[in-house]
Amino acid sequence: MKEQKKVVIALGGNAIQIGDGSEEVQRQAIRKTVSLLVEIEKLGHQMVITHGNGPQVGNILLQQKIAGTKGIPPMSLDTCGAMSQGMIGYWIEKELDDALREQEIEKDVASIITRTEVDPHDPAFENPTKPIGPYYTWEEAQQLMKQTGAVYREFPGRGWRQVVPSPQPMNIIEHNVIAKLVNMDFIVICAGGGGIPVIREDHKYVGVEAVIDKDLGAEKLAELINADILLILTDVDHVFLNFGRPDQRPLRSVTTGELKKFIEEGHFEEGSMLPKVEAAIKFVESKPGRISIITSLDKALDALEGQAGTIVEP
């Protein structure tokens, strides 16, 4: 029998959001994803599942805007993040539980609402860059900025959109609970959307208007629960050099030092592949023996067997 590994799986947006974004379409995408997760479970590994929530939070924020026109006070961004964690966690939990039962696999699944502590003095708070929510006209954005104090920026050809800080994750507050559940052989779904960003004020945690990068959030969680593998799933089979050009080249096995050099050369796009590569480097360098893998959902099983994807080692 192969050695059991503790694997944190960071699901990309394509694992949940496809088509028109309706509930049924999203559930269909999750069913496909879950069928793969069951195959990973059969390998004997301990799984911790994290996921993105960008489109879902965007929809929730739009719903809040519409509710506001009916006199219902809108919820804060951290609360909307919690709503998306509960919704997506429920979908994955339900479909995974059903799929395991169909395969006659006795395994408990738990979804945990997760908070991520950030530094209130993180430079990101001085330079909000992460777009969230719907697009607005210039007039609407100006009015919203006056009313709420939020920052909006123009996206040419689309309109104006709110931008919020994206600070670095310092701590996953529920990591001890998650680690205990994993040690009890639960499959845990957590840290959705990178976690709900909070800061510490005296002896309290306070939610803030920010968004954590989901892959960096998954990396911090993987460190804290002492995972062996960080598996980052996206929409391409490998990390590429010269991506999208005729001379693009896949990276199959690569060291953290080589990746740092490629970052300096500008090979990876901000907000896309760059945070995934940064998360992979950070996890591998956090403790000897850890590896990161970046690949597509369809290649995840082969990647865990060392036969696909970009494998990052010291």
N, C-alpha and C positions, 0 to 999 in steps of 0.2 A: 504493500500500500504506500502511495506517495505521501510525503510529509504534508500535514495540514498547514495551510498558510492563512493568515488573517489578511483579507483583501478589502480595501476600501474602493468601491466602484463609483466613479463620478459620472453619472449619466448626462449626456449632452441634450440639447433641446430637441434633436430629432428623435430621441427616445420617447418623447411625450407629445410634442406639438407638431402635427402635420395637418395639411388640408385647411379647412375653414376655421379650425380652432373650436368647433363645437364640442360639447362634453363627450358625445358618443365617438367622434373622430379621435379625440385625445385618448379615450379609453381603448380604442382599437390599437393605437400606437403602443400603448402600455402593454396590451396583451402580447404583442409581438416581442416587446422587450422582455417581458416576464418569461416567455418561453426560453429565451437565452439564459436568463438568470437561473432557471431551474437546471439547465445543463451545467452551469458553473457549480451549482450546489452539488451536483452528482460527482464532481471532481473531489469533493470532500473538504473544500475550503470554507472558512468562516467568512460570511459576507456582511459588509456594512454598505448600505446603498445611499448615496447622496444624489441630488438632482438639481437642475436649474428651475427657475420659476419666472423668467423674464416676461414671456408673453402672457402668462396667467396673471401676474401682478398688474401688467398693463391693462388687461381686461377688467380687473377688480377696481383699479383706479378710475377707469371710464365709467363703471357702474356707480362709483362713489360720486362722480361728477353729475351724473344724471339724477341720482338721489338728492343731491344738493339743490337741484332746481325744484324739488318737491318739498323743500323745507327740512330734509333729514340731514343732520350734520355729518359731513364726511369723516371717515376714519383716517387716522394718521398712517404714514407709510410703513412704520414698523408693525402696526396692527394688520395692515394689508398683507405684509410679508407673512405674518403668522397665519392669516386666512389661507394664503396660497399653500403654505406648508401643510396645513391640515387637509386641504382638498386633495393635493397631489399625493400626499402620504396615504390618505384613505384609498385613492384609486390604486396605487401600487400595492398596498397592503392587501386589498380585497382580491385583486387579480392574481397576486403571487400566492396567496393562501389557497385560492381555488385551484391553481395550476399544480401546487404541491400535493393537494389532496387527490387530484386526478392521477398523479404519478405514484400515489400511495407512499409519499414521503412524509414522515412524521417530523414536522418542524414548526416552531412557533415564529410568528412575524409580529414585530412591534414598530409603530411609527412614533417618533419623539419630536415634539416641537422644540426647536433648538435655537439658543441665543449665542451670538458671537460677540465677545468683548473687543472693543477697539479703543485706541488711544484718543482721548478728546483733543489732543494736540497734534494728531496726525496731519501732515501737510495737505492731505487730500481735502480737508475741510475748508482750506483756503482756495481750492481750485476744483469745484465740482465739475465732473466730466461725464458721468454715467447717465445716459438718457433713459427716462422712464415715462410711462403713460402716453396719452394720445397727443397728436399734433394739433396745434392751434394756429389761427391767423395772427398776424402781428398785433392787431388791435386787441384780440382776446388775451394774448400773452402779456401785453403791457398792463392790461387791467388786472390779470391774475398776479403779476409781480407786485403791483401796488397793494392788492388786497392781502396777499399771503406772505410777501417777502421772499418767495421762492425765486430761483434763478432759471430763466428760460434762454435757450440759444436757438439760433436759426439753423435749420438743416436744409440747404438749398434744394429747391424743387419739391420739398415736402411740407415745410412750415416750421413753426416754432414748437419746441418741446422742452419740458422741464429737465434739468440736469441736477444730479445730486452727487455728493462725495462718494468715493469708493476707497475707504481706508483699509489698511492691512489688518487681517485678523490677528489678535493677540492670544485669544483663549476661546475655547468652546466650553461654555459654562456647564453643559450637561455631559461632558465627556466621561465623567466617572460613572454615571448611570448607564451610558451607552456601553462602556467597557464591561460593566458587570453583566449586562444582558448578553453581550457577545460571549462572555465566558460561560454563561448558562446555556449557550448554543442557540440563542435567538438569532434570527435574521433581523437586523435593525435598519430602518429607513429614517434618515435624520439629516440635519444640516442643509435642508432645502434652500436653494438660492444663496448658498454660502452662510446661511444662518441669519437670524434677526439681529441687526447691529444694535448694540447697547454700550453705554459707557458707565463707569462706576462713579457715583457721587456719594461721598461719605460711605454709608453701609448699604446703599441701594444701587440697583441697576436701572438705568433710564434709557428707554428707546430713543434712537436718533434718526433723523432723516438722512439715510445713507443706504448704499447697496454694497454688499460684500461680493467680490468675484467668487463665483461658485467653485472654481477649481482651486483657488487659494484657500477657500474655506474647507474644502475636502482635504487638502494637504495638511492643514493645521489639525484637523480631526485625526487623520491617519497618524500623525506624530504622537498625539496625546493618548491614543488608545494602543500605541505600540504595534501598529500594523506592519506587515512584511512587504506588502505590495500596494502601490497606488495605481489603479487602473483608470485612466482618463479616457472616456469614450467621446468621440466627436464624429464628424461626417466624412472624414478621410481615413484611409487605411494606415497612413504613415505621416510623420512630420516630413515636410519636403524642404529642400533648398531650392531657391528660385521658383517658388510655387506659382503655378499658372503660366509659366513661360515654357517655350519649347525645350529648354535644357533643364527643366525641373528634375530633381534627383531625390528619391526617397532615402530617408535615414532609417536603417534597420537596427543596428546596435551602435550606440553612441555613448560617449562619456560625458559627465557633467562639464568637464573642462572644454571639450569640443563644442558643446551647446552654448557655453558662455561666449566663446569666440564667434559663433554664428550669430548670437544676439548682437554683439558689437558690430558685426558686418551688416546688420539690419535685415536679416532674412525673415523675421517673424513679425506679423502684423499686430499692432496694439489692439486690444479688445477682441482678438480672435485667437491666433495660435500662441502669441507671446505669453499670456498668463498661464497657459497650459504648460509651456516649456519651463517657465519660471517655477511653477508648482512642482513639476517633475524634478527639477534640479534641487530645490529646497528639501524635498522629502528624502531623496537619495543621500544628500549630504548631512541629514539630521542624525543618522546613526549607521554604523557599519552593517552591511548585510541587506539593506533595504534597496528595492528597485522600483522604478516607475515604468509604466507602459502607456503609450499614447497610440490609440488605434480607433477604428470604427466599431460600431455596435456589432456588425456582422462578423468581424474578425476577432472579437473579444476572446472567444473560447480558444482559438488557435494561438492567440497572443499569450494567454496564460500557460500554454504548453511550449512557449518559446519559438513558435513557428510563424508568427506574423507580428505586425505592428512595429513601432519604434520602441526599443527597449533601452532604458537609460540606466547606466551603472556608474559607480564611482570612477 
